[in-house]
């Protein structure tokens, strides 16, 4: 197996894993969040961040060592659109992640309940992330067909 194929496979698996973790987070983060589920949600969120980092690392390695060469990517507007969308998604994860960390600390109190308004606010950020995520495969498909250079 050549390095370009291995990197493409690793990148795609990482992105699909990222999407699965995002879906799990969105499913758990809803009104009526039980205190017992806060730890699970925080672990999923941490895994989401870790896999996002893996996507970036594998992506960089793919740009540098892949068959297309870094020159192809640097001058490709679809590539930069994809990078901007991924960066926006990363920024949109910050408020929910900080909220989950606060909830995790507060969950030590037996009577703690996550404020409904905070869940709603965090879900809005997740919905925005989902909307931005749609652009990533759009730009990727354009790149795969030679658009953007």
C-alpha positions as a Python dict, from the first residue, in 0.01 Angstrom:
ca = {
    (1, 'X'): (0, 0, 0),
    (2, 'X'): (144, 338, -91),
    (3, 'X'): (177, 623, 158),
    (4, 'X'): (-81, 842, -18),
    (5, 'X'): (-349, 573, 11),
    (6, 'X'): (-260, 501, 375),
    (7, 'X'): (-281, 870, 461),
    (8, 'X'): (-613, 912, 279),
    (9, 'X'): (-757, 612, 465),
    (10, 'X'): (-630, 740, 801),
    (11, 'X'): (-768, 1088, 731),
    (12, 'X'): (-1110, 959, 628),
    (13, 'X'): (-1135, 725, 928),
    (14, 'X'): (-1042, 1009, 1161),
    (15, 'X'): (-1302, 1241, 1007),
    (16, 'X'): (-1577, 977, 1028),
    (17, 'X'): (-1481, 906, 1390),
    (18, 'X'): (-1501, 1280, 1457),
    (19, 'X'): (-1849, 1290, 1307),
    (20, 'X'): (-1960, 989, 1516),
    (21, 'X'): (-1837, 1155, 1837),
    (22, 'X'): (-2012, 1478, 1737),
    (23, 'X'): (-2338, 1286, 1685),
    (24, 'X'): (-2302, 1117, 2025),
    (25, 'X'): (-2240, 1453, 2191),
    (26, 'X'): (-2541, 1607, 2022),
    (27, 'X'): (-2758, 1311, 2127),
    (28, 'X'): (-2652, 1332, 2493),
    (29, 'X'): (-2659, 1710, 2526),
    (30, 'X'): (-3031, 1773, 2564),
    (31, 'X'): (-3278, 1905, 2818),
    (32, 'X'): (-3309, 1675, 3116),
    (33, 'X'): (-2940, 1585, 3109),
    (34, 'X'): (-2893, 1355, 3405),
    (35, 'X'): (-2606, 1423, 3640),
    (36, 'X'): (-2482, 1067, 3585),
    (37, 'X'): (-2444, 1142, 3212),
    (38, 'X'): (-2232, 1456, 3256),
    (39, 'X'): (-1913, 1253, 3297),
    (40, 'X'): (-1991, 1050, 2987),
    (41, 'X'): (-2062, 1368, 2791),
    (42, 'X'): (-1735, 1524, 2911),
    (43, 'X'): (-1539, 1212, 2805),
    (44, 'X'): (-1702, 1215, 2462),
    (45, 'X'): (-1621, 1584, 2430),
    (46, 'X'): (-1258, 1518, 2526),
    (47, 'X'): (-1239, 1237, 2270),
    (48, 'X'): (-1392, 1473, 2013),
    (49, 'X'): (-1113, 1723, 2079),
    (50, 'X'): (-848, 1453, 2061),
    (51, 'X'): (-979, 1314, 1734),
    (52, 'X'): (-1003, 1668, 1592),
    (53, 'X'): (-633, 1703, 1671),
    (54, 'X'): (-567, 1370, 1498),
    (55, 'X'): (-758, 1493, 1190),
    (56, 'X'): (-531, 1798, 1180),
    (57, 'X'): (-209, 1600, 1227),
    (58, 'X'): (-298, 1338, 965),
    (59, 'X'): (-416, 1615, 733),
    (60, 'X'): (-86, 1801, 766),
    (61, 'X'): (110, 1481, 705),
    (62, 'X'): (-110, 1416, 402),
    (63, 'X'): (-45, 1765, 264),
    (64, 'X'): (330, 1731, 310),
    (65, 'X'): (382, 1367, 207),
    (66, 'X'): (78, 1293, -9),
    (67, 'X'): (84, 1248, -386),
    (68, 'X'): (-56, 1594, -464),
    (69, 'X'): (227, 1781, -291),
    (70, 'X'): (189, 2083, -67),
    (71, 'X'): (197, 2322, -363),
    (72, 'X'): (-142, 2192, -480),
    (73, 'X'): (-301, 2272, -145),
    (74, 'X'): (-146, 2614, -83),
    (75, 'X'): (-297, 2761, -398),
    (76, 'X'): (-635, 2586, -375),
    (77, 'X'): (-932, 2794, -258),
    (78, 'X'): (-1136, 2480, -183),
    (79, 'X'): (-860, 2361, 53),
    (80, 'X'): (-861, 2696, 232),
    (81, 'X'): (-1240, 2690, 249),
    (82, 'X'): (-1218, 2351, 416),
    (83, 'X'): (-953, 2476, 658),
    (84, 'X'): (-1159, 2783, 749),
    (85, 'X'): (-1469, 2569, 806),
    (86, 'X'): (-1270, 2332, 1030),
    (87, 'X'): (-1124, 2626, 1225),
    (88, 'X'): (-1471, 2776, 1274),
    (89, 'X'): (-1594, 2441, 1400),
    (90, 'X'): (-1304, 2436, 1645),
    (91, 'X'): (-1392, 2780, 1777),
    (92, 'X'): (-1757, 2682, 1812),
    (93, 'X'): (-1658, 2388, 2036),
    (94, 'X'): (-1505, 2614, 2300),
    (95, 'X'): (-1821, 2741, 2479),
    (96, 'X'): (-1986, 2396, 2508),
    (97, 'X'): (-1661, 2239, 2624),
    (98, 'X'): (-1615, 2504, 2894),
    (99, 'X'): (-1977, 2458, 3003),
    (100, 'X'): (-1931, 2079, 3026),
    (101, 'X'): (-1622, 2125, 3241),
    (102, 'X'): (-1821, 2353, 3475),
    (103, 'X'): (-2104, 2101, 3491),
    (104, 'X'): (-1863, 1819, 3566),
    (105, 'X'): (-1723, 2010, 3864),
    (106, 'X'): (-2072, 2100, 3988),
    (107, 'X'): (-2198, 1744, 3944),
    (108, 'X'): (-2013, 1648, 4264),
    (109, 'X'): (-2308, 1805, 4447),
    (110, 'X'): (-2583, 1543, 4466),
    (111, 'X'): (-2869, 1786, 4395),
    (112, 'X'): (-2701, 1955, 4099),
    (113, 'X'): (-2899, 1992, 3780),
    (114, 'X'): (-2761, 2145, 3463),
    (115, 'X'): (-2943, 2472, 3394),
    (116, 'X'): (-3179, 2434, 3100),
    (117, 'X'): (-3063, 2766, 2952),
    (118, 'X'): (-2701, 2645, 2948),
    (119, 'X'): (-2800, 2324, 2772),
    (120, 'X'): (-2994, 2526, 2514),
    (121, 'X'): (-2700, 2761, 2459),
    (122, 'X'): (-2457, 2472, 2418),
    (123, 'X'): (-2692, 2298, 2174),
    (124, 'X'): (-2705, 2614, 1964),
    (125, 'X'): (-2327, 2600, 1931),
    (126, 'X'): (-2349, 2233, 1831),
    (127, 'X'): (-2615, 2314, 1570),
    (128, 'X'): (-2391, 2587, 1432),
    (129, 'X'): (-2104, 2336, 1415),
    (130, 'X'): (-2327, 2096, 1222),
    (131, 'X'): (-2412, 2372, 977),
    (132, 'X'): (-2046, 2457, 924),
    (133, 'X'): (-1947, 2091, 899),
    (134, 'X'): (-2159, 2056, 585),
    (135, 'X'): (-1910, 2276, 400),
    (136, 'X'): (-1616, 2043, 471),
    (137, 'X'): (-1726, 1755, 244),
    (138, 'X'): (-1846, 2008, -13),
    (139, 'X'): (-1497, 2161, -34),
    (140, 'X'): (-1336, 1814, -18),
    (141, 'X'): (-1547, 1692, -311),
    (142, 'X'): (-1454, 2003, -508),
    (143, 'X'): (-1084, 1941, -438),
    (144, 'X'): (-1112, 1575, -538),
    (145, 'X'): (-1246, 1688, -875),
    (146, 'X'): (-973, 1944, -935),
    (147, 'X'): (-1167, 2258, -845),
    (148, 'X'): (-1000, 2535, -657),
    (149, 'X'): (-657, 2545, -812),
}
